[in-house]
Amino acid sequence: MPQQNPLAYRMRPRTIEEIIGQTHLVGEGKIIHRMVKAKQLSSMILYGPPGIGKTSIASAIAGSTKYAFRKLNAATDSKKDLQAVVDEAKFSGGIVLLLDEIHRLDKTKQDFLLPHLESGLITLIGATTENPFINTSPAIRSRTQIFQLQPLSDEDIMLGLRRALEDEERGLGKFPVVVDENALEHFAHAAFGDLRSALNALELSVKSTDESDDGQIHITLEIAEESMQMKSFSHDADGDMHYDVISAFQKSIRGSDVDAALLYAARLIEAGELAILCRRLLVIAYEDIGLANPGATERTVAAVQAANQLGFPEARIPLANAIIDLALSPKSNSAIEAIDAALADVRAGKAGLIPAHLKDAHYKGASQLGHGVEYKYPHAYPNHWVRQQYLPDTLVGRHYYQAGTTGNYERALEENRRIRENK
């Protein structure tokens, strides 16, 4: 006898009204709901983290419109599998095809599929956890609408769990189950927005717990915690979430929010991303704090060296010191602004000619070319400084470095410029 499908599979919505969450897309009057109601489907890409309803929306669309529904994987299923779906669509008059991991669709399969999307024979619903604006081919994007799905709230997941407990046909309604409220809340909260994980953990707890003397299966918080322990912290080192955490980490330090910075650092630490965290801290130190607090930059370099020598878990200690130091430090991006301004001139062809007195004069005949002849050696003058031109003639007076106002060092550099220019 074949094993029964998991609870999450059995509880997939059959109509658009049964979908949990994503009300910005499937709620009454919203875009996908209107498509289904009018039976005017168009191909789309659903983008979001695992377990939040991409497959559910696709199957519900098919169920609501009575179209045949097929599911393939862009990476593992072949062109022959696509051909079989197309042949079935020709016979039935149309099919909704859920193509999972659409960002991995190769050109051969893409070229085969595109004419059938344009003719309307196939309504494609692509599903991906990767940003489709970056990872999906332009040819597919131009023929689809892109919808971003939002993570499910604890309340959304609680609703899905209660439905499963009450449903006698597909869910656990035939079992004499009593679930403590705090246990139900744990299933929802510990799933990190993944309804599939919560449902399957609930089923595991019910089917692995013996009935008590009163004939009921009593699911306590302890049982819920045991059943959810396989749901670990979600962090895909190659996915969008990874880059979003890094982005939020840097922006929190830049914005001087030490608590948020520590939270995002903790996520990277929990994921074991020591190299990424150390590299990002060095970038932040030089890009966002810079000349406003050179000492903090030096301390960050030392903290990163210590962290790499220690490894996790002890590495978290010097890293925490550096994160707090940088978040609470004065900020300046004057250095990166300065070098980028200079690069912009170079790339625009405005670098100009090097003044003759600055050119290399360490070879015989250089003086005949006028190279280095009028150069003034600063160390031969009081305070090791002498007025002379260093920029090309076309860029005299051009200022790349604009000092900030948050650090003594920057103000000293600005004062030095005023002396040079005799202001």
N, C-alpha and C positions, 0 to 999 in steps of 0.2 A: 504494500500500500504506500503510495507516494506521500512524502512529508507535506503537511499543510503549509501553505504560504505564510510568511510572517504577518503579524497583525498590521503593521504599517502598510503592507501591500494590500491586504484585504480591505482596509479602511480608506483606500483612495477614493476621493469624491467621484460620484457618477454624474453629477450635474454641476453647473457653474455655481449654483446656490449652496452647494455643500463645501465649497472651498473655504478653508480656514485662513484668515489673514489676507494680505494683499488687496485690501478694500480699495486702494487707490487705482487698481486695475480692474477688479472683478465685482466691485460693489455696484449697487443699483445706479445706473446712469453713467458708469465709468466705461472706458474705451473697450476693454475686452468684453464686458457684459453687453455693451451695445452691439458689438460685432456678432456675438452669439445670438442675441435676440433678433437681429435683422437677417441672420444667416448670410452675412457678408464677411466671410473670413478672409484675412490676408495673412501671408507668411510673416513670422515674427521670430525674434530671438529673446529668450527669457534668461536674464543674467542675475546671478546671486549665489550665495553660499549654499552648501549641501543641506538637504533636508527641510527646505522652506517652501516647497510646493511647485517646483518647475514641472515635474512629471504629472503632478496632480492637476495642474491647470490644463496641461495638454489633454489628459484623459477626460477631464470634465468638459472641455470644449467639444471633443468628439462625442461624448455622451449626450450633451445638450443639443447637438446638431444632427445626431444620428448618423454621422459619417463613420466609416470604418477607421479604426485607429491602429497604427503600427508603430513599433518602437525599434530603432536601430542605433548603433553606436558608430560615430564617424571614424573612430580609430580602429575598431576591431572588425566591423562588418564590411563586406566587400562590395564592389560594383555589382556583382551578381545578385547580392541581396537587395540592392537598390532597384535593380531591374525587375526583380520579383514583385516589389511594391508597386512599381510603375505599371506592370502588367495587370496587377489586381485593381489598380485605380482605373485603368482603361475599361475593365470589365464592370466595375461597380459604379463608375461615374465620379469618382473622387475619393481621396483618402487624406486623413490628417496623419502626417508622419512626424513623430517626435525623434529628432536626431540629437542624441546625447553627445557631449564633448564636441560640439560643432566647430570649435576653434581648431580641432585636429583634422578637419576635412581636407584631404589632399586634392590637388588640381584635377586629377583624372575623374574622381567622383563628383567634384564640383561641376566640371564641364558637362558631365552626364546629367546632372540634376537640374541645372539652370533652365533649360528649355521647358521642362515640365513645371517649374515654378512660374515661369512667365505665362504659360498657357492656362494655369489654374488647376491643372490636373492633380497636382500635389500641393497641399497646404502644409508648408514646412513650419514646424515649431522647433527651433534650435534651442538647446539647453546648454548652458556653460557656466562654470564658476570663474572663468577668466573674463577680463574686460573686453567685450567684443569690438570696441572702437580701436583696440590695440592688437588683439590677437585673432580677429576674424577677417577673412579676405574682403577687400572692397566690393568684389562682385556679389558676394552673398549679402553684405550689408546694404548694398543699394537696392536689393530686392526684398528686404525685410524691414519690419519695424522693430526697434529695440526697446524692450521694457525691462527696467531694473526692478527686481523683487526685493522687498525689505525683510530683514530678519524678523522672525516671529517673536512676539512678546510672550512673557510667562503666561499671561491671560489667554492668549491664542492657544498655547500648548495645553493649558488646563482644559480648555473647551474641547480640544481633540481627544484628550484622555477621557473626559466624561462621556463623550459620544461613544468611544470604544467600549467603555464599561457598561453602557446601556444597550448597545446594539446586539441583539440576540442572533441575527443572521450572519453578520460578518465579524462582530467583535467578541467581547467577553461576557455578554449579557446572560449567557446560560450558566456561567459559573457563579456560585454563591460568594461573591467577593465583597468584602468591606475594606475600603482603603481609608486610612487615617488622613485627615486633611493635610497635616504637615508632611506626610509621605507623598501625597499628590503634588504638593508644592515643590518638594525636592525633585521629583521626576521632571517637573516643568523647568525649574531653575537650573538644575545641573545639566540639562540638555543643551545649554548655550544656543537656544533658538532652533534646534534641530528636532522637529516633531517626529521624524522617523525614528530617531534614537530613543526618544521618550516612550513612544508606543511599544517598540520592541522590548525595552527594559521592563515596561509594565507587564507585558505578556510573560516575560521570563519570570518575573516575581510571582505572578499568579500560578503559573504551571509548575513552579518549583517549590511551592509552599503547600504543606499539608493542611487539610481541614482541621479545625480545632474541635473541641468536644461539642460545641453547639452546631457543628456542621458547616461553619463558615470558613472561608479563606481570609484570614485577617492580615492585611498588608500594613506593616508598621514602618516608621521612619527608618529603622535599622535595616529592614528588608529592602526598602527602596534604595538606601545607600549602597548596599551590597550589589544590587542589580544594576545600578548606574555606574559602578566603578570602572567599567570598560570605556565609558565616555570620558576621554581625557581632554585636556586643553587642546583646542583646535587651532593649528597654525601650520599653514602650507607654505614652505619656504620658497616655492615658485609661484604662489598665487597672489592675487590682488591684496588679500588681507595682510600678507607679510609686508608689502610696500606701504599699505595704509598705516600700519603700526609704526613703521620707521618714520613716515612723514609726520604722523601725529606726535611722535617723540621729539623730533627736531623742532616742530612748531611750538610745542609746549615749553621747551627750554627757551626758545627765542622770545616767547611771550611771558617769560618769568613765572610760569605756573609750575612750581616745584612738585606739587602733589600729582598733577597730571603726568609730568615727566617721569616720576618714579613709577606710576602705574604702567605706562607704556614700556618702560624699561623692564619692569617685572614680567610683562608678557614675553618680551624677547629673551629674558633670562630663563623663564619657564620652558621656552621652546629650544633652549640650548644654543641660542644664536650669539655666542661670545664674539666671534670675529666680526659679525655685522654690527653689533653694539659698540665694540671698540672703534671700528672704523668710523661709524657715525658720530661718536663723541669727538673724535679728532677733527672731523669736518666742522662740527658745531663750534668747537673751541676757536678755530681759526676764522670761520665764516661769520659767526654771529656775535662772538665776544671780542675777538681780535685785539685791536690796539686800545680798547677801553680798559682792558685788564690783562696785559701780557702774562702776569703771574699766574692767573687761572689757567691760561693755555699751557704753561709749563707744568703746572700741577696735573693737568689732564693727561699730558704725555706720560708723566710718571705713573699715574693711576692705571693707564692702559698697559704700560709695560708690566706693572705688578699683576694686573688681572690676567694677562697672558701667561705669566710665570706660574700663577696660582692655579688657574683653571677653576671651573665651577665645582663646588658651590662657593668656595671662599672668594672667588673673583667678584662676587656681588658686592663685597665690602668696599674695595677701592673704587669700584664703578659708582656706587651710591655716593661716595664722597665727591667724586667728580661731577656727577649729575646735579647734586645740590649746589655745589660751588658755581657751576655754570648758570644754573637757573636763577640764582640770586645775584649774579654778577651784573655790573653795568654792561650794556650791549653796544656794539658798533660793527657795522658791516662796511666800514670805509675801505678796508684793504681789498675786499673782493670787488667793490665798486670801482676802485682805482685800476686794478689790473684788467678788469673787463672793459673799461673805457679805453685803455691803451690798446687792448686786443682789437677792439672795434675799429680804431684808426688804422692799425696794421692790416686788418682784413679788408678794409675799404681802400687800400692802396695809398694811404696818407702818411706813411712812415717817414717820407722825405729822405734827403741825403744827409749823411753823417757829416758834421762840420769838419773841415780839414784838420784843425788843430787837435781833434780827438782821434783821428785815424792812427792806425798802427805805424810806429816809426822805428821798429826794431829790425830794420834791414837796410842794406846799403842802397842809397839812391832815393830813400823816402823823402829826404829833405828837398831833393830836386822837384818832387811832386807837391811840395808844400805840406806834406803830412806831418803833423805833430810839431811844426815849427813854432807856432805861437801858443803852444800849450803852457799853461801856468800850473806848476806843481803845488797843490794846496798845502802840503806839509812844509813848504818853504816860506809860508806866510804866517803872520800872527793868528793864533787860534786855529791853525790848520785849515784856513778857509780863504778863498779869494774869489772875487766876482768874475765869472766868465760864462760864456754861452755853452750849454750842453745839448739843448734840443735842436733839431734841424731848423733851418731858417723858416720853413713853412709852418712850423708848429711853435714858434717862439710865443710865450705867454699862455700856452695850452696847459691847463691844470687837470690832471687825472685824479690825484689824491685830494679829497675834500674831507678835512678833519671833522670828526664828530665832537660832541661836547660832553661826553660821559666819562672821559678818562684824562688824567693829568698828562699821560704820555702823548696823547693826540694833541692836546693844547700846546705842548712843547714843540711838536712838529710844525704846527701852524705858525707859531711864533718864529721858528727858524725860517720858514718861507717868507714871512714879512721882512725879516732882516735881509735876506738875500735880495728881495725885490725893492729894498729901501723904502718901504711903506711907512 
